[in-house]
Amino acid sequence: MMMLAGSAFVAKDAVIGYATSSVRQEDLIVPAAEQQGKHVTISGAKNILLVGIDPRPDQDPSEAIRSDSIIILHIPASHDSAYLISIPRDTWVKIPRFDNGKARYNGGHDKINAAFAEGGLKTTGKDKRKYGTTLLADTIKENWGITFDAAAIVDFTGFTKVVNVLGGVDMYVDQETRSVHIGHDAKGNTKVPYLQRTSDSGGTDLIPVAGVTPQTYRVGYQHLEPWQVLDYVRQRETLPNSDYDRQRHQQQFIKALFKKIASKDVLTDPAKLKKVLDVVGEAMTIDSGGIGLDDWIFAMKGIGGDNLLTIKTNNGTFHSSQEQPGAEALDRTTLALLESVRTNTVESFVASRIDLVSK
């Protein structure tokens, strides 16, 4: 038994060592970067800023990139649960002044996804990631007083490789969803099913392409192939609540991916686990806030798919901004939710508003 236990510890340490070495680590937010070399501890409640980007394959590296998804991952001091809270990307906010050394932003009001773009303007690669995430974190602090202990950027294009290695994921499709990107003609050829035009109101008009049937995802628990799941979580134009429905689907995707990686099929297959860790490392950039990734892994070991809760903002519907037509504002309940993040009282707040938990 002692020999088996010893072997298990060696295997665990080897896996953690490989995982931490395969993940790209950078300074993404200045407050976290400044903690390097200072005394920090894994104890206590933690806030992690998750930024999703979806750059075009042919995009100029110096071109501005707006954050596609903005998620606050809140972990209570007990470290036995976690909460995913999305901030709508069209939320009208005050963005503070910022200078990245190559471009200066004088501050002003804009949609929150512009903060990442303005922060990284005229920079590329590592600097674009760092300054974009820093200004986004500064903007969240400016508007709601929330600070972050760590951050991560998720490249949805990179996650294509992750899902390919896993062979797809099992997800519950909670509403019928038509794709605006993938369709098929009568011969089975893959074609774009809609032409997209910007409407006079600033929205998007979809013009059906004759003879092309959109890929449609039906309601129900099912296995989605890699190309299907990446297409599914990108859809918003054909959904009644637009970006809110997409946010929910992306959160569900994160949970499904998390469960798949943590499944016995992956963890007990060293070759497959190695491939997964390699591609996850390519798809993510992490700022651990001066705390070793092995410490994060050990402290959060009690968090699984079932206690990773996704929380609705604005009750999952568009909430118009009175300051800016076409933009959004956060309703009172969402503002109270963010205040509970700031004061580390999310558990009690959600317990009193269980209806905010996405099913």
Buried (B, 14 or more C-beta within 10 A) or exposed (E): EEEEEEEEEEEEEEBBEBBBEBBBBBBBBBBBBEBEEEEBEBEEBBBBBBBBBBBEEEEEEEBBBBBBBBBBBBBBEEBBBBBBBBBBBBBBBEBBEBEBEEBEBEEEEBBBBBBBBBBBBBBEEEBBBBBBBBBBBBBBBBBBEBBBBBBBBBBBBBBBBBBBBBEBBEBEBBEEBBBBBBBBBEEEEEEBBBEEEEEEEEEBEBEEBEEBBBBEBEEEEEEBEBBBBBBBBBBBBBBEBBBBBBBBBBBBBBBBBBBBBEBEEBEEEEEBBBBBBBBBBBBBBBBBBBBEBBBBBEBBEEBBBEEBBBBBBBEBEBBEBEEBEEBBBBBEBBBEBBBBBBEBEBBEBBEEBEEBEBE
